[in-house]
Amino acid sequence: MESAVCSSFGTNPWHHDRGAVRYPVQLPVTVLADGHDYEALTEDLSASGCLLRLREPLRDGQQIDFLVEIPAGTLDFSVTAAVHCTGRIVRSYWNNGQPFAAVVIDEYRFQ
């Protein structure tokens, strides 16, 4: 896979009142937590965190690794990129029968 260079993290920010601008984008995510793989989608994404829509709930405080695939043409990326992230669940909740988890990203690297 080619490496990606991003001059700006998109041009249509959603939240300005947080530490980092969040973008309302749904991207496929593979989460590794406690030795299990979980499939998820991002509801929003920033350099410091994301909101995940899950099939199974994760618990507050849980440490996770996750891989986000960013297709070419999304968020100003010219090639498909994969971002490996390490973080922790800071809030989990249910909405309309669907589990969600707010994640703080402690570290990330493009692959």
C-alpha positions as CSV (number, residue, x, y, z in Angstrom):
1,M,0.0,0.0,0.0
2,E,1.2,3.5,-0.8
3,S,1.7,6.0,2.0
4,A,-0.7,8.9,2.2
5,V,0.1,12.6,2.7
6,C,-2.7,14.8,3.8
7,S,-2.3,18.5,3.5
8,S,-5.4,19.2,5.6
9,F,-7.7,16.8,7.4
10,G,-10.7,17.6,5.3
11,T,-12.5,20.9,4.5
12,N,-15.9,20.5,6.1
13,P,-15.5,20.3,9.9
14,W,-18.4,19.3,12.1
15,H,-17.3,20.3,15.7
16,H,-15.1,23.3,16.4
17,D,-15.6,23.3,20.2
18,R,-13.4,20.3,20.9
19,G,-9.6,19.9,21.1
20,A,-9.6,18.7,17.5
21,V,-12.1,19.2,14.7
22,R,-14.4,16.2,14.1
23,Y,-15.6,15.1,10.7
24,P,-18.9,13.3,10.2
25,V,-17.6,10.4,8.2
26,Q,-18.5,6.7,8.3
27,L,-15.5,4.5,7.7
28,P,-15.0,0.8,8.4
29,V,-13.1,-0.1,11.5
30,T,-11.6,-3.3,12.9
31,V,-11.3,-3.1,16.7
32,L,-9.1,-5.4,18.8
33,A,-10.0,-5.5,22.4
34,D,-9.3,-8.2,25.0
35,G,-8.1,-10.6,22.3
36,H,-11.3,-10.3,20.2
37,D,-11.9,-8.6,16.9
38,Y,-15.0,-6.4,16.5
39,E,-16.4,-4.7,13.4
40,A,-17.5,-1.1,13.7
41,L,-18.1,2.1,11.7
42,T,-17.0,5.6,12.6
43,E,-19.7,8.1,13.2
44,D,-17.2,10.9,13.4
45,L,-13.4,11.1,13.4
46,S,-10.7,13.5,14.5
47,A,-7.0,13.4,15.2
48,S,-7.7,12.9,18.9
49,G,-10.7,10.6,18.9
50,C,-13.7,9.1,17.3
51,L,-17.2,7.8,17.9
52,L,-17.7,4.2,16.9
53,R,-21.0,2.5,16.1
54,L,-20.6,-1.2,17.1
55,R,-22.4,-4.5,16.8
56,E,-21.4,-5.5,20.4
57,P,-20.8,-3.1,23.3
58,L,-17.4,-2.3,24.7
59,R,-16.9,-1.0,28.3
60,D,-15.7,2.3,29.6
61,G,-12.0,2.4,30.3
62,Q,-11.2,-0.5,28.0
63,Q,-7.9,-0.2,26.1
64,I,-8.3,-0.9,22.4
65,D,-6.3,-1.1,19.2
66,F,-8.2,-0.4,15.9
67,L,-7.6,0.0,12.2
68,V,-9.4,2.6,10.2
69,E,-9.5,2.3,6.4
70,I,-9.7,5.7,4.6
71,P,-10.6,5.2,1.0
72,A,-9.0,7.4,-1.7
73,G,-11.0,10.6,-2.1
74,T,-12.1,10.7,1.5
75,L,-10.9,13.6,3.8
76,D,-8.6,14.9,1.0
77,F,-6.6,11.6,0.8
78,S,-5.4,10.9,-2.8
79,V,-4.8,7.2,-2.1
80,T,-6.4,4.6,0.2
81,A,-4.8,4.8,3.6
82,A,-4.9,2.6,6.7
83,V,-4.5,4.2,10.2
84,H,-3.5,2.0,13.1
85,C,-4.7,3.6,16.4
86,T,-4.3,2.8,20.1
87,G,-6.8,4.3,22.5
88,R,-9.3,3.8,25.2
89,I,-13.1,3.9,25.6
90,V,-14.1,7.0,27.5
91,R,-17.9,6.6,27.1
92,S,-20.1,3.9,26.0
93,Y,-23.9,4.0,25.5
94,W,-26.8,2.6,23.6
95,N,-28.9,4.6,21.2
96,N,-32.0,3.0,19.4
97,G,-30.8,-0.5,20.3
98,Q,-27.3,0.1,18.9
99,P,-24.1,0.3,21.0
100,F,-21.7,3.2,20.6
101,A,-18.3,4.0,22.1
102,A,-16.5,7.3,22.3
103,V,-12.7,6.7,21.9
104,V,-9.7,8.9,22.8
105,I,-6.9,8.1,20.4
106,D,-3.6,7.9,22.4
107,E,-1.4,7.1,19.4
108,Y,-1.8,6.6,15.6
109,R,0.3,5.9,12.6
110,F,-0.5,5.7,8.9
111,Q,0.3,2.4,7.3
